[in-house]
Amino acid sequence: MFDDIKKAFTRFEVAYVTYLSKQDNIPVSSIEESIEEQMKSLKNMYKSTDILAMYMLRQINQMQRESENKSIDFFGYMKNFLKKYQSINDSKTVDVNEIVELLEPHFGFKVSNKNWKSINAYEIVYKETGIINSIYTDVLSFRDEYSVRLIKEKLQEYDRLFIMMGADHIKIQKKYLENYFNEL
């Protein structure tokens, strides 16, 4: 039960902080660069199919971690998830066959609603040396560079900032921000 409470809190903490901030007229903005901006950089370096595969595999890893996704309609979920990434695929909707074709080269079998949980998405995205990990690493760099620039800009405008981000981003950005503060 504690794990369920912890998951629910984690899922809604950003929304709650946003609600409280807006209630007190405190400006709120995203620390993330838009998907469109990330795509501009990525499309100059990688094939669109590999970029889409990375985003799908990253999402598959997250889906696999969440116990409530045991009976998910994988293709229905992926088709809906990919709507926000249509700019990668020239605004074209991705169908089931394309999802299978996009993913198969990265783990060697045709994904289905029955076997998607057997994909070792974590290893492919975060650990293995290969195109998917390279794209992920570049996305992480773009996001962290953008966040550091944004924080520096916002510190010119505001006395204090409250920032919510993942622990991995904090680890990377900490050294850049410490250097920035030491230069002030």
N, C-alpha and C positions, 0 to 999 in steps of 0.2 A: 504494500500500500504506500509506503514512504516513497518508493521509486516512482509510482504514478503521480504523487503530489509534486515531487521534484520535477518530473517531465512537464507537468501542466504549468508549474511556475516558470520554468525556463522558457517554455513556448510563449507565454503571455507577458513576460517581464518587459519586453520592449514596448508592447502595446500599452501597458500600464504606465510606464514612465512617460511615454508620449502623451497619454491622456492627462496625467498630472501636470506636465509641462504646459500643454495648451490651455489647461484650466487657469494657470497663472500667467498666461501670455508670454511664456518663455519660448523663444524660437527653437524649432526642431528641424533638423535636416539629416539626410543620410550621409554616412561616412563612406559610402560605396560609390564608386564611379559607375555610371550607367552601363548597362549591357551593350548598348550601341557604341559607346566609346571604347569599351574593351574589345569589341569586334573589329573596330577600325584597325587597331594594332595587330590583333591576332590574324586577320585575313591577309595581312601583308607577309606573314611568316608561315602559315599553315593552310592546309586544304580545309574547306568548309565541312567536309564529311568528318574529318578528324576532330575538329572543334566541337561539332555536335556530339560526337561519340564521347568526348571528354566530359561535357556537361551532363550527358545521360548517365555515364558511369559514376560520376560524382554523386548524382542524385540516387542512383541505384544503391550505392553504399549507404547513404542516409536512410533509404527505405528499408534496407536489410537490418539496420540497427534498431528500428522501431518495431517493437513486438506487435503492435496493433495492425501492422501491414501484412500479416500472415496470409490473408485471403484476398489480397488486392488484385484487381484486374490490371495487370502490368501494362498491357498495350493501351488501355483506356487512360491510365494514369500518365503514361509517357506522352501520348498524343496531346493531352491537356498541358502537361509540363512544357512541352516543346513550343507551345504557342508563343511564349515570351522570347524564344530564340529564333523566331522566323526571320529576323534580319540577317542571320547567318546564312540561311537557306533561301535567300532572295524572296522572302515573304511567301514561300510555298509551304502549304500544310504537309506534314510528314505523315505517311500512312504506315500501316503495320509492316508491309514488305520492306519499306525503306528503313524502318527501325531495325529489323532483322539484319539487313545488309550493312547498315552503319556499324552495328555492334560486333557482328561475327568475326571480322578480321582481328579483333582485339582479344578474343579469348577462345576462338576456334570451334564454336558450335552455334547452331541457330537458336536464338533465344525464343522462349515461349512463355505463356502464362503459367506453365507448370514448372519450368526450370530456371527462371530468372534469379531465384534465391541462391542458386549454385554458382553464379558468377562471382569470382573473387575480385569484386570491384575495388575494394580497399587496396589490395596489392597493386592492381593495374594503375590506379590513379596516384596513389601516394608513395609507393615503394619501388615498383619495377622501373628499370631504365627503359625508356621507350617514348614514342610520340605522345601518348596520353599524359604521361608524367611531365614531359617537357612543356606541353600546353598548360597543364595545371600550374607548374612552377612559374611560368610566365604570367598567368592570370594572377597568381598570388603576388608577384612582384608589382604588376600594374596597380593592383588594388592597394597595396601597402604604400607605394610611391604617391598615389593619389591621396590617400588618407593623410600622410605626413604633410603634403602640400596644403591640403584643406585645413588641417589643424593649425598650421603656421598662419594661414590667411585669417582664420577665425580668431586667433589670438591677437591679431592687429585690431580687430573689431570689438572683441569682448574681453572683460577682465577674467572670466572663468568659463570653462567648458566642462560639460559632463559628457563623457564618451562611453558608449557601450560597443564592445567589439569582442571577437573571439580571442581566446588565449594565445593561439598561434600568431595572430596579427600583433598582439601586444609584445610578444617575444621579439619579433622582427623590428617593429617600429620603435621599441624602447631605446635602442642605441642611437637611432637617428634623432629622436626627440631629445635625448639627453645631450647630445652634441649641440643641438639647436639652443637649448636652455643654457648651456655652458658658454655659448658665444654671446649671449645677451648681456 
